[in-house]
């Protein structure tokens, strides 16, 4: 599975690693992804999501059911 947050859509971005002598080499900045299980009480089942730490905070703020409903409306299979 790709390194993409299922809630926020965060993906790896590229940039430069800069040495002390100012030599620049390409590198990737990866999102802080966690595989996390959530209990969806409305459907009485566990779901596993690959979410970033910001995605976990979004779920805590808006609620799991509303977030899952919005993801399913966008066509994400959960």
Jmol script that loads the backbone (N, CA, C; Angstrom):
load data "model"
ATOM      1  N   UNK A   1       0.842  -1.177   0.000  1.00  0.00           N
ATOM      2  CA  UNK A   1       0.000   0.000   0.000  1.00  0.00           C
ATOM      3  C   UNK A   1       0.888   1.240   0.000  1.00  0.00           C
ATOM      4  N   UNK A   2       0.449   2.268  -0.689  1.00  0.00           N
ATOM      5  CA  UNK A   2       1.247   3.475  -0.818  1.00  0.00           C
ATOM      6  C   UNK A   2       1.310   4.251   0.493  1.00  0.00           C
ATOM      7  N   UNK A   3       2.296   5.108   0.589  1.00  0.00           N
ATOM      8  CA  UNK A   3       2.450   5.936   1.790  1.00  0.00           C
ATOM      9  C   UNK A   3       1.556   7.166   1.683  1.00  0.00           C
ATOM     10  N   UNK A   4       0.259   6.929   1.822  1.00  0.00           N
ATOM     11  CA  UNK A   4      -0.737   7.997   1.708  1.00  0.00           C
ATOM     12  C   UNK A   4      -1.680   7.891   2.893  1.00  0.00           C
ATOM     13  N   UNK A   5      -1.955   9.019   3.541  1.00  0.00           N
ATOM     14  CA  UNK A   5      -2.913   9.052   4.634  1.00  0.00           C
ATOM     15  C   UNK A   5      -4.319   8.927   4.050  1.00  0.00           C
ATOM     16  N   UNK A   6      -5.124   8.016   4.600  1.00  0.00           N
ATOM     17  CA  UNK A   6      -6.468   7.802   4.083  1.00  0.00           C
ATOM     18  C   UNK A   6      -7.425   8.926   4.458  1.00  0.00           C
ATOM     19  N   UNK A   7      -7.110   9.698   5.486  1.00  0.00           N
ATOM     20  CA  UNK A   7      -8.010  10.766   5.927  1.00  0.00           C
ATOM     21  C   UNK A   7      -7.622  12.098   5.288  1.00  0.00           C
ATOM     22  N   UNK A   8      -6.369  12.489   5.413  1.00  0.00           N
ATOM     23  CA  UNK A   8      -5.946  13.812   4.944  1.00  0.00           C
ATOM     24  C   UNK A   8      -5.373  13.792   3.537  1.00  0.00           C
ATOM     25  N   UNK A   9      -4.954  12.629   3.041  1.00  0.00           N
ATOM     26  CA  UNK A   9      -4.379  12.552   1.705  1.00  0.00           C
ATOM     27  C   UNK A   9      -2.921  12.979   1.635  1.00  0.00           C
ATOM     28  N   UNK A  10      -2.259  13.061   2.781  1.00  0.00           N
ATOM     29  CA  UNK A  10      -0.847  13.445   2.781  1.00  0.00           C
ATOM     30  C   UNK A  10      -0.015  12.400   2.049  1.00  0.00           C
ATOM     31  N   UNK A  11       0.940  12.872   1.230  1.00  0.00           N
ATOM     32  CA  UNK A  11       1.829  12.003   0.457  1.00  0.00           C
ATOM     33  C   UNK A  11       3.269  12.449   0.683  1.00  0.00           C
ATOM     34  N   UNK A  12       4.243  11.603   0.345  1.00  0.00           N
ATOM     35  CA  UNK A  12       5.635  12.036   0.459  1.00  0.00           C
ATOM     36  C   UNK A  12       5.932  13.198  -0.489  1.00  0.00           C
ATOM     37  N   UNK A  13       6.765  14.111  -0.025  1.00  0.00           N
ATOM     38  CA  UNK A  13       7.211  15.222  -0.861  1.00  0.00           C
ATOM     39  C   UNK A  13       8.728  15.152  -0.973  1.00  0.00           C
ATOM     40  N   UNK A  14       9.271  15.777  -2.015  1.00  0.00           N
ATOM     41  CA  UNK A  14      10.715  15.724  -2.208  1.00  0.00           C
ATOM     42  C   UNK A  14      11.329  17.068  -1.872  1.00  0.00           C
ATOM     43  N   UNK A  15      12.610  17.009  -1.528  1.00  0.00           N
ATOM     44  CA  UNK A  15      13.345  18.211  -1.190  1.00  0.00           C
ATOM     45  C   UNK A  15      14.827  17.906  -1.238  1.00  0.00           C
ATOM     46  N   UNK A  16      15.613  18.743  -0.628  1.00  0.00           N
ATOM     47  CA  UNK A  16      17.049  18.576  -0.631  1.00  0.00           C
ATOM     48  C   UNK A  16      17.576  18.325   0.766  1.00  0.00           C
ATOM     49  N   UNK A  17      18.575  17.448   0.844  1.00  0.00           N
ATOM     50  CA  UNK A  17      19.356  17.272   2.052  1.00  0.00           C
ATOM     51  C   UNK A  17      20.589  18.141   1.876  1.00  0.00           C
ATOM     52  N   UNK A  18      20.804  19.091   2.759  1.00  0.00           N
ATOM     53  CA  UNK A  18      21.883  20.067   2.596  1.00  0.00           C
ATOM     54  C   UNK A  18      22.968  19.756   3.615  1.00  0.00           C
ATOM     55  N   UNK A  19      24.179  19.514   3.110  1.00  0.00           N
ATOM     56  CA  UNK A  19      25.305  19.192   3.980  1.00  0.00           C
ATOM     57  C   UNK A  19      25.913  20.473   4.551  1.00  0.00           C
ATOM     58  N   UNK A  20      26.898  20.275   5.414  1.00  0.00           N
ATOM     59  CA  UNK A  20      27.590  21.419   6.017  1.00  0.00           C
ATOM     60  C   UNK A  20      28.293  22.262   4.952  1.00  0.00           C
ATOM     61  N   UNK A  21      28.776  21.606   3.891  1.00  0.00           N
ATOM     62  CA  UNK A  21      29.453  22.334   2.810  1.00  0.00           C
ATOM     63  C   UNK A  21      28.480  22.813   1.742  1.00  0.00           C
ATOM     64  N   UNK A  22      27.190  22.763   2.030  1.00  0.00           N
ATOM     65  CA  UNK A  22      26.114  23.270   1.178  1.00  0.00           C
ATOM     66  C   UNK A  22      25.925  22.450  -0.099  1.00  0.00           C
ATOM     67  N   UNK A  23      26.312  21.176  -0.066  1.00  0.00           N
ATOM     68  CA  UNK A  23      26.047  20.274  -1.181  1.00  0.00           C
ATOM     69  C   UNK A  23      24.629  19.740  -1.015  1.00  0.00           C
ATOM     70  N   UNK A  24      23.864  19.824  -2.088  1.00  0.00           N
ATOM     71  CA  UNK A  24      22.452  19.425  -2.025  1.00  0.00           C
ATOM     72  C   UNK A  24      22.246  18.096  -2.740  1.00  0.00           C
ATOM     73  N   UNK A  25      21.606  17.155  -2.057  1.00  0.00           N
ATOM     74  CA  UNK A  25      21.218  15.882  -2.652  1.00  0.00           C
ATOM     75  C   UNK A  25      19.736  15.671  -2.393  1.00  0.00           C
ATOM     76  N   UNK A  26      19.080  15.010  -3.341  1.00  0.00           N
ATOM     77  CA  UNK A  26      17.642  14.803  -3.237  1.00  0.00           C
ATOM     78  C   UNK A  26      17.300  13.848  -2.099  1.00  0.00           C
ATOM     79  N   UNK A  27      16.185  14.097  -1.447  1.00  0.00           N
ATOM     80  CA  UNK A  27      15.670  13.228  -0.394  1.00  0.00           C
ATOM     81  C   UNK A  27      14.156  13.314  -0.378  1.00  0.00           C
ATOM     82  N   UNK A  28      13.518  12.426   0.373  1.00  0.00           N
ATOM     83  CA  UNK A  28      12.059  12.418   0.488  1.00  0.00           C
ATOM     84  C   UNK A  28      11.662  12.711   1.924  1.00  0.00           C
ATOM     85  N   UNK A  29      10.634  13.499   2.071  1.00  0.00           N
ATOM     86  CA  UNK A  29      10.026  13.759   3.374  1.00  0.00           C
ATOM     87  C   UNK A  29       8.764  12.906   3.445  1.00  0.00           C
ATOM     88  N   UNK A  30       8.752  11.912   4.341  1.00  0.00           N
ATOM     89  CA  UNK A  30       7.625  10.988   4.433  1.00  0.00           C
ATOM     90  C   UNK A  30       6.632  11.461   5.494  1.00  0.00           C
ATOM     91  N   UNK A  31       5.329  11.257   5.254  1.00  0.00           N
ATOM     92  CA  UNK A  31       4.347  11.608   6.284  1.00  0.00           C
ATOM     93  C   UNK A  31       4.442  10.648   7.467  1.00  0.00           C
ATOM     94  N   UNK A  32       4.029  11.108   8.629  1.00  0.00           N
ATOM     95  CA  UNK A  32       4.069  10.311   9.849  1.00  0.00           C
ATOM     96  C   UNK A  32       2.847   9.395   9.883  1.00  0.00           C
ATOM     97  N   UNK A  33       2.948   8.251   9.195  1.00  0.00           N
ATOM     98  CA  UNK A  33       1.804   7.352   9.067  1.00  0.00           C
ATOM     99  C   UNK A  33       1.797   6.297  10.166  1.00  0.00           C
ATOM    100  N   UNK A  34       0.609   6.006  10.645  1.00  0.00           N
ATOM    101  CA  UNK A  34       0.389   4.975  11.652  1.00  0.00           C
ATOM    102  C   UNK A  34      -0.748   4.079  11.157  1.00  0.00           C
ATOM    103  N   UNK A  35      -0.584   2.783  11.324  1.00  0.00           N
ATOM    104  CA  UNK A  35      -1.688   1.864  11.063  1.00  0.00           C
ATOM    105  C   UNK A  35      -2.465   1.719  12.360  1.00  0.00           C
ATOM    106  N   UNK A  36      -3.726   2.155  12.343  1.00  0.00           N
ATOM    107  CA  UNK A  36      -4.487   2.249  13.587  1.00  0.00           C
ATOM    108  C   UNK A  36      -5.847   1.592  13.406  1.00  0.00           C
ATOM    109  N   UNK A  37      -6.253   0.852  14.431  1.00  0.00           N
ATOM    110  CA  UNK A  37      -7.578   0.242  14.441  1.00  0.00           C
ATOM    111  C   UNK A  37      -8.531   1.126  15.234  1.00  0.00           C
ATOM    112  N   UNK A  38      -9.713   1.354  14.671  1.00  0.00           N
ATOM    113  CA  UNK A  38     -10.758   2.132  15.330  1.00  0.00           C
ATOM    114  C   UNK A  38     -12.001   1.266  15.424  1.00  0.00           C
ATOM    115  N   UNK A  39     -12.755   1.430  16.510  1.00  0.00           N
ATOM    116  CA  UNK A  39     -14.015   0.707  16.656  1.00  0.00           C
ATOM    117  C   UNK A  39     -15.142   1.612  16.195  1.00  0.00           C
ATOM    118  N   UNK A  40     -15.830   1.188  15.147  1.00  0.00           N
ATOM    119  CA  UNK A  40     -16.955   1.935  14.598  1.00  0.00           C
ATOM    120  C   UNK A  40     -18.224   1.420  15.271  1.00  0.00           C
ATOM    121  N   UNK A  41     -18.691   2.159  16.272  1.00  0.00           N
ATOM    122  CA  UNK A  41     -19.794   1.694  17.116  1.00  0.00           C
ATOM    123  C   UNK A  41     -21.104   1.590  16.338  1.00  0.00           C
ATOM    124  N   UNK A  42     -21.327   2.474  15.368  1.00  0.00           N
ATOM    125  CA  UNK A  42     -22.580   2.464  14.610  1.00  0.00           C
ATOM    126  C   UNK A  42     -22.737   1.175  13.798  1.00  0.00           C
ATOM    127  N   UNK A  43     -21.614   0.609  13.333  1.00  0.00           N
ATOM    128  CA  UNK A  43     -21.673  -0.627  12.555  1.00  0.00           C
ATOM    129  C   UNK A  43     -21.205  -1.822  13.370  1.00  0.00           C
ATOM    130  N   UNK A  44     -20.808  -1.599  14.615  1.00  0.00           N
ATOM    131  CA  UNK A  44     -20.376  -2.630  15.548  1.00  0.00           C
ATOM    132  C   UNK A  44     -19.242  -3.481  14.964  1.00  0.00           C
ATOM    133  N   UNK A  45     -18.203  -2.785  14.421  1.00  0.00           N
ATOM    134  CA  UNK A  45     -17.061  -3.513  13.889  1.00  0.00           C
ATOM    135  C   UNK A  45     -15.800  -2.653  13.981  1.00  0.00           C
ATOM    136  N   UNK A  46     -14.649  -3.331  13.893  1.00  0.00           N
ATOM    137  CA  UNK A  46     -13.348  -2.662  13.897  1.00  0.00           C
ATOM    138  C   UNK A  46     -12.950  -2.349  12.465  1.00  0.00           C
ATOM    139  N   UNK A  47     -12.363  -1.169  12.252  1.00  0.00           N
ATOM    140  CA  UNK A  47     -11.814  -0.832  10.947  1.00  0.00           C
ATOM    141  C   UNK A  47     -10.352  -0.439  11.142  1.00  0.00           C
ATOM    142  N   UNK A  48      -9.527  -0.740  10.165  1.00  0.00           N
ATOM    143  CA  UNK A  48      -8.117  -0.408  10.198  1.00  0.00           C
ATOM    144  C   UNK A  48      -7.852   0.665   9.162  1.00  0.00           C
ATOM    145  N   UNK A  49      -7.249   1.760   9.602  1.00  0.00           N
ATOM    146  CA  UNK A  49      -6.931   2.865   8.711  1.00  0.00           C
ATOM    147  C   UNK A  49      -5.442   3.161   8.775  1.00  0.00           C
ATOM    148  N   UNK A  50      -4.884   3.596   7.657  1.00  0.00           N
ATOM    149  CA  UNK A  50      -3.502   4.063   7.615  1.00  0.00           C
ATOM    150  C   UNK A  50      -3.582   5.583   7.623  1.00  0.00           C
ATOM    151  N   UNK A  51      -3.350   6.177   8.792  1.00  0.00           N
ATOM    152  CA  UNK A  51      -3.569   7.608   8.964  1.00  0.00           C
ATOM    153  C   UNK A  51      -2.313   8.288   9.490  1.00  0.00           C
ATOM    154  N   UNK A  52      -2.194   9.573   9.168  1.00  0.00           N
ATOM    155  CA  UNK A  52      -1.107  10.371   9.726  1.00  0.00           C
ATOM    156  C   UNK A  52      -1.521  10.840  11.115  1.00  0.00           C
ATOM    157  N   UNK A  53      -0.578  11.432  11.825  1.00  0.00           N
ATOM    158  CA  UNK A  53      -0.908  11.933  13.160  1.00  0.00           C
ATOM    159  C   UNK A  53      -1.933  13.060  13.063  1.00  0.00           C
ATOM    160  N   UNK A  54      -1.892  13.832  11.995  1.00  0.00           N
ATOM    161  CA  UNK A  54      -2.913  14.866  11.789  1.00  0.00           C
ATOM    162  C   UNK A  54      -4.274  14.236  11.508  1.00  0.00           C
ATOM    163  N   UNK A  55      -4.281  13.086  10.814  1.00  0.00           N
ATOM    164  CA  UNK A  55      -5.527  12.375  10.547  1.00  0.00           C
ATOM    165  C   UNK A  55      -6.161  11.841  11.815  1.00  0.00           C
ATOM    166  N   UNK A  56      -5.329  11.385  12.760  1.00  0.00           N
ATOM    167  CA  UNK A  56      -5.840  10.919  14.050  1.00  0.00           C
ATOM    168  C   UNK A  56      -6.481  12.077  14.805  1.00  0.00           C
ATOM    169  N   UNK A  57      -5.846  13.237  14.757  1.00  0.00           N
ATOM    170  CA  UNK A  57      -6.425  14.419  15.412  1.00  0.00           C
ATOM    171  C   UNK A  57      -7.729  14.838  14.747  1.00  0.00           C
ATOM    172  N   UNK A  58      -7.819  14.702  13.423  1.00  0.00           N
ATOM    173  CA  UNK A  58      -9.057  15.023  12.704  1.00  0.00           C
ATOM    174  C   UNK A  58     -10.180  14.090  13.128  1.00  0.00           C
ATOM    175  N   UNK A  59      -9.865  12.796  13.271  1.00  0.00           N
ATOM    176  CA  UNK A  59     -10.875  11.832  13.716  1.00  0.00           C
ATOM    177  C   UNK A  59     -11.329  12.150  15.133  1.00  0.00           C
ATOM    178  N   UNK A  60     -10.393  12.525  15.998  1.00  0.00           N
ATOM    179  CA  UNK A  60     -10.764  12.885  17.373  1.00  0.00           C
ATOM    180  C   UNK A  60     -11.656  14.120  17.403  1.00  0.00           C
ATOM    181  N   UNK A  61     -11.406  15.067  16.512  1.00  0.00           N
ATOM    182  CA  UNK A  61     -12.162  16.315  16.506  1.00  0.00           C
ATOM    183  C   UNK A  61     -13.562  16.124  15.916  1.00  0.00           C
ATOM    184  N   UNK A  62     -13.643  15.487  14.735  1.00  0.00           N
ATOM    185  CA  UNK A  62     -14.920  15.390  14.022  1.00  0.00           C
ATOM    186  C   UNK A  62     -15.720  14.151  14.377  1.00  0.00           C
ATOM    187  N   UNK A  63     -15.065  13.136  14.881  1.00  0.00           N
ATOM    188  CA  UNK A  63     -15.739  11.876  15.167  1.00  0.00           C
ATOM    189  C   UNK A  63     -15.469  10.867  14.068  1.00  0.00           C
ATOM    190  N   UNK A  64     -15.382   9.611  14.451  1.00  0.00           N
ATOM    191  CA  UNK A  64     -15.042   8.558  13.505  1.00  0.00           C
ATOM    192  C   UNK A  64     -16.143   8.334  12.476  1.00  0.00           C
ATOM    193  N   UNK A  65     -17.388   8.306  12.904  1.00  0.00           N
ATOM    194  CA  UNK A  65     -18.489   8.000  11.981  1.00  0.00           C
ATOM    195  C   UNK A  65     -18.613   9.052  10.890  1.00  0.00           C
ATOM    196  N   UNK A  66     -18.494  10.322  11.249  1.00  0.00           N
ATOM    197  CA  UNK A  66     -18.591  11.408  10.260  1.00  0.00           C
ATOM    198  C   UNK A  66     -17.421  11.347   9.290  1.00  0.00           C
ATOM    199  N   UNK A  67     -16.222  11.046   9.805  1.00  0.00           N
ATOM    200  CA  UNK A  67     -15.041  10.958   8.945  1.00  0.00           C
ATOM    201  C   UNK A  67     -15.162   9.793   7.974  1.00  0.00           C
ATOM    202  N   UNK A  68     -15.625   8.632   8.456  1.00  0.00           N
ATOM    203  CA  UNK A  68     -15.790   7.461   7.591  1.00  0.00           C
ATOM    204  C   UNK A  68     -16.872   7.717   6.551  1.00  0.00           C
ATOM    205  N   UNK A  69     -17.947   8.381   6.934  1.00  0.00           N
ATOM    206  CA  UNK A  69     -19.016   8.689   5.992  1.00  0.00           C
ATOM    207  C   UNK A  69     -18.512   9.605   4.877  1.00  0.00           C
ATOM    208  N   UNK A  70     -17.674  10.572   5.237  1.00  0.00           N
ATOM    209  CA  UNK A  70     -17.113  11.480   4.243  1.00  0.00           C
ATOM    210  C   UNK A  70     -16.147  10.739   3.312  1.00  0.00           C
ATOM    211  N   UNK A  71     -15.352   9.811   3.856  1.00  0.00           N
ATOM    212  CA  UNK A  71     -14.429   9.032   3.029  1.00  0.00           C
ATOM    213  C   UNK A  71     -15.188   8.126   2.058  1.00  0.00           C
ATOM    214  N   UNK A  72     -16.262   7.496   2.534  1.00  0.00           N
ATOM    215  CA  UNK A  72     -17.047   6.637   1.647  1.00  0.00           C
ATOM    216  C   UNK A  72     -17.728   7.430   0.555  1.00  0.00           C
ATOM    217  N   UNK A  73     -18.121   8.662   0.831  1.00  0.00           N
ATOM    218  CA  UNK A  73     -18.721   9.524  -0.201  1.00  0.00           C
ATOM    219  C   UNK A  73     -17.699   9.872  -1.278  1.00  0.00           C
ATOM    220  N   UNK A  74     -16.414   9.942  -0.893  1.00  0.00           N
ATOM    221  CA  UNK A  74     -15.360  10.219  -1.872  1.00  0.00           C
ATOM    222  C   UNK A  74     -14.944   8.975  -2.639  1.00  0.00           C
ATOM    223  N   UNK A  75     -15.441   7.809  -2.238  1.00  0.00           N
ATOM    224  CA  UNK A  75     -15.158   6.586  -2.969  1.00  0.00           C
ATOM    225  C   UNK A  75     -14.069   5.716  -2.376  1.00  0.00           C
ATOM    226  N   UNK A  76     -13.622   6.010  -1.141  1.00  0.00           N
ATOM    227  CA  UNK A  76     -12.616   5.190  -0.488  1.00  0.00           C
ATOM    228  C   UNK A  76     -13.294   3.960   0.096  1.00  0.00           C
ATOM    229  N   UNK A  77     -12.721   2.776  -0.181  1.00  0.00           N
ATOM    230  CA  UNK A  77     -13.322   1.535   0.326  1.00  0.00           C
ATOM    231  C   UNK A  77     -12.857   1.292   1.748  1.00  0.00           C
ATOM    232  N   UNK A  78     -13.809   1.245   2.692  1.00  0.00           N
ATOM    233  CA  UNK A  78     -13.506   0.997   4.099  1.00  0.00           C
ATOM    234  C   UNK A  78     -14.413  -0.115   4.594  1.00  0.00           C
TER     235      UNK A  78
END
end "model"
wireframe off; spacefill off
backbone 0.3
color backbone group
